[in-house]
Amino acid sequence: MKTVDKAQLFAGCKLDEDTIVLAGIGPVLVRELSRTESMRVSAVDGTEATERLILHLGMVEPALTESEAGQWMAVAGSKVVNQVSVRIAQLSGMLEDSAKAAYKSDGDRPVD
């Protein structure tokens, strides 16, 4: 079997995206975090700082700075913010359920 070259390896890297419709607000576009971004998130201390960084890195439209993510968290309902941050974490494979969903019952092969 022929393996890919470096150009193919990098060209094949596309981060998954998803549109979430927030009740009473409208649609937002989010994406999975890159591996480097996920590692950066796991190094952050504190739940609020972690969620703020996840929102900053994973929200595509509208894009938020970390400060803006904190401002949004301060005024938005927990249910709405959670809907966005959990979806980013799911896309990024950061939740226990995400890893389980990626494997068939035999545990050997990822689901296509």
ABEGO torsion letter per residue (X at the ends): XBBBBAAAAAAABBBBBBBBBBBGAEBBBBBBBBAAAAAAAAABBEAAAAAAAAAAAABAOBBBBAAAAAAAAAABBAAAAAAAAAAAAAAAGABAAAAAAABBAAGABBBX
